[in-house]
Amino acid sequence: MFQAVIHGLLLALGLILPLGAQNIFVFNQGANHKSLNKALPVVITAGLCDTLLILLAVFGVSLILNHYPSLQLIIYIVGLIFLLYMAWTLWYEKSSSNDGSDLAISAKKQISFALSVSLLNPHAIMDTIGVIGTSASLYSGYEKVAFTAATIFISWFWFFGLAIAGKQVGMFDKSGKFIIILNRVSSIIILFVAALIIKNIINM
């Protein structure tokens, strides 16, 4: 069981470390809000989405995508639309003002954007199916439960850590200029992810 836990921890960490739209957005919201509590919607949503994808992969439900290319295409297109909208919003988003009024993304938008970069991100879905799902098939019984719990733990730990790190960075940015730059860098990275999705659609 110990081996399954270590395998799950290292595998999940390796998958979640790369700079992607999901990580950028969680960090961004931590930096944008004056209170960490106001960034909790994006953290909780991202954590729940990852938990759902991991569970689907472990139980093999998400493998349905491999058998229905048209379903993959729908996910690509819907995900692309959400990413383009999010990139546009972040580019024109202002930072929290110095007088304490919070101009950052609302909780409703945080949840919708987090859902889009988590559940409608083809790369995240394929990583979960191809890597975590395949690795989980190596285990059974309590070992599979331990492996699954370890991967889920890393996701939640990582998203909370990103939000906290973003909050620390935001505290040092009294002028708000860094946050504006961060928003625009985030927008460019998300556009890059969108470009990769367009490439995948063309190659399908």
matplotlib code that plots the C-alpha trace (Angstrom):
import matplotlib.pyplot as plt

x = [0.0, 2.9, 4.1, 0.7, 0.6, 4.1, 3.2, 0.0, 1.7, 4.6, 2.5, -0.1, 2.7, 4.3, 1.1, 0.0, 3.4, 3.5, 2.4, -1.1, -4.4, -5.7, -2.7, -2.3, -6.0, -5.9, -2.6, -4.1, -7.2, -5.2, -3.1, -6.2, -8.3, -7.5, -8.8, -7.8, -11.4, -12.6, -10.4, -11.8, -14.5, -11.8, -9.7, -12.7, -14.0, -10.7, -10.2, -13.6, -13.2, -9.8, -11.3, -14.1, -11.7, -9.5, -12.4, -13.8, -10.3, -9.8, -13.3, -12.7, -15.8, -13.8, -12.4, -15.7, -14.0, -11.6, -14.4, -16.4, -14.2, -17.3, -17.6, -13.9, -14.5, -17.4, -15.2, -12.5, -14.8, -16.7, -13.4, -11.9, -14.8, -14.5, -10.7, -11.0, -13.6, -11.4, -8.3, -10.3, -11.6, -8.2, -6.6, -9.0, -9.4, -8.3, -6.5, -8.1, -8.0, -6.0, -9.1, -10.2, -12.9, -12.5, -12.6, -11.4, -13.4, -16.6, -17.2, -19.7, -17.1, -14.4, -16.5, -17.4, -13.9, -12.5, -15.0, -13.9, -10.2, -10.7, -13.5, -13.2, -9.4, -8.7, -5.1, -6.1, -8.7, -6.4, -3.6, -6.1, -7.3, -4.0, -1.8, -3.8, -6.4, -3.8, -1.6, -4.7, -5.3, -2.1, -3.7, -6.8, -8.6, -7.2, -4.1, -6.2, -8.1, -4.7, -3.4, -6.6, -6.6, -3.0, -3.6, -6.7, -4.7, -2.0, -4.6, -6.2, -2.9, -1.5, -4.5, -4.6, -0.8, -1.1, -3.8, -1.7, 1.3, -0.7, -2.0, 1.5, 2.6, -0.5, 0.3, 3.5, 1.9, 0.5, 0.2, -1.7, 0.6, 2.0, -1.4, -2.4, 0.8, 0.1, -3.4, -2.1, 0.6, -2.1, -4.2, -1.3, -0.7, -4.4, -4.3, -1.4, -3.4, -6.3, -4.0, -2.9, -6.6, -7.2, -4.3, -5.8, -9.1, -7.5, -5.6, -8.7]
y = [0.0, 2.4, 1.9, 2.8, 6.0, 7.1, 6.3, 8.3, 11.3, 11.5, 10.9, 13.5, 16.0, 15.4, 16.0, 19.1, 20.9, 22.2, 25.7, 25.5, 27.4, 25.9, 26.6, 30.1, 30.9, 29.7, 31.6, 34.7, 34.7, 34.3, 37.4, 39.4, 39.2, 41.1, 38.2, 34.6, 33.6, 35.3, 33.0, 29.9, 29.4, 28.8, 26.6, 24.4, 24.2, 23.2, 20.7, 19.1, 19.0, 17.2, 14.8, 14.1, 13.5, 11.2, 9.2, 8.8, 7.8, 5.2, 3.7, 3.7, 5.8, 8.5, 5.9, 6.5, 9.5, 7.3, 5.5, 8.5, 11.0, 13.3, 13.7, 14.7, 17.3, 18.8, 19.1, 20.7, 23.3, 24.2, 24.4, 26.6, 29.1, 29.3, 29.7, 32.5, 34.3, 33.9, 35.2, 38.3, 38.8, 38.5, 40.9, 43.7, 42.8, 45.4, 44.7, 45.4, 49.1, 50.6, 51.9, 48.4, 47.9, 44.6, 44.6, 41.1, 38.3, 37.5, 34.1, 33.2, 33.9, 32.1, 29.0, 29.1, 29.7, 27.1, 24.6, 25.5, 25.1, 21.9, 19.9, 21.4, 21.3, 18.4, 18.1, 17.7, 15.2, 13.2, 13.3, 11.9, 9.2, 8.2, 8.4, 8.3, 5.9, 3.6, 3.7, 3.0, -0.2, -1.6, -1.8, -3.3, -3.2, -1.0, -0.3, 1.3, 3.3, 4.5, 5.4, 7.4, 9.2, 10.2, 11.7, 13.6, 14.9, 16.4, 18.2, 19.9, 20.6, 22.1, 24.4, 25.8, 26.3, 28.2, 30.5, 31.2, 31.9, 34.2, 36.0, 36.6, 38.1, 40.3, 41.7, 43.1, 44.8, 47.9, 49.8, 47.0, 47.2, 43.7, 42.2, 43.8, 42.4, 39.0, 39.1, 39.8, 37.1, 34.7, 35.8, 35.1, 31.7, 30.8, 31.9, 29.6, 26.7, 27.7, 27.6, 24.1, 23.1, 24.6, 22.5, 19.4, 20.1, 20.6, 17.3, 15.3]
z = [0.0, 0.8, -2.8, -4.2, -2.0, -3.1, -6.8, -6.5, -4.9, -7.4, -10.4, -9.4, -8.6, -11.9, -13.8, -11.9, -11.8, -15.4, -16.0, -17.4, -17.7, -14.5, -12.4, -13.7, -13.0, -9.4, -8.7, -10.4, -8.3, -5.1, -6.1, -7.3, -4.1, -0.9, 1.2, 0.6, 1.4, -1.7, -3.8, -2.2, -5.0, -7.6, -5.3, -4.2, -7.8, -9.2, -6.5, -7.0, -10.8, -10.4, -7.9, -10.3, -13.2, -11.1, -9.9, -13.5, -14.7, -11.9, -12.5, -16.2, -17.0, -18.8, -21.3, -23.1, -24.7, -26.5, -28.2, -29.3, -31.3, -31.8, -28.0, -27.9, -30.6, -28.7, -25.6, -27.6, -29.2, -26.0, -24.1, -26.7, -26.5, -22.7, -22.9, -25.4, -23.2, -20.1, -21.9, -23.0, -19.5, -17.8, -20.4, -19.5, -15.8, -13.3, -10.0, -6.6, -5.9, -3.1, -1.3, -0.5, -3.2, -4.8, -8.6, -9.1, -10.7, -8.9, -7.2, -10.0, -12.7, -10.7, -10.6, -14.3, -15.4, -13.1, -14.5, -18.0, -17.5, -15.5, -17.1, -20.6, -20.9, -23.3, -22.2, -18.6, -19.5, -21.7, -19.0, -16.4, -18.7, -20.2, -17.1, -13.8, -15.2, -16.7, -13.5, -11.3, -13.2, -11.7, -8.3, -6.8, -3.5, -0.7, -2.8, -5.5, -2.9, -1.4, -4.9, -5.7, -2.3, -2.8, -6.2, -5.0, -1.9, -4.2, -6.3, -3.3, -1.6, -4.8, -5.5, -1.9, -2.1, -5.4, -4.0, -0.9, -3.0, -5.2, -2.2, -0.8, -4.2, -4.3, -0.8, -2.0, -5.0, -3.5, -6.8, -8.5, -11.6, -11.1, -10.9, -14.2, -15.8, -14.2, -15.7, -19.1, -18.9, -17.8, -20.7, -23.2, -21.7, -21.9, -25.6, -26.1, -24.7, -26.9, -29.9, -29.0, -28.9, -32.3, -33.6, -32.1, -33.7, -37.1, -36.7, -35.6]

ax = plt.figure().add_subplot(projection="3d")
ax.plot(x, y, z, "-o")
ax.set_aspect("equal")
plt.show()
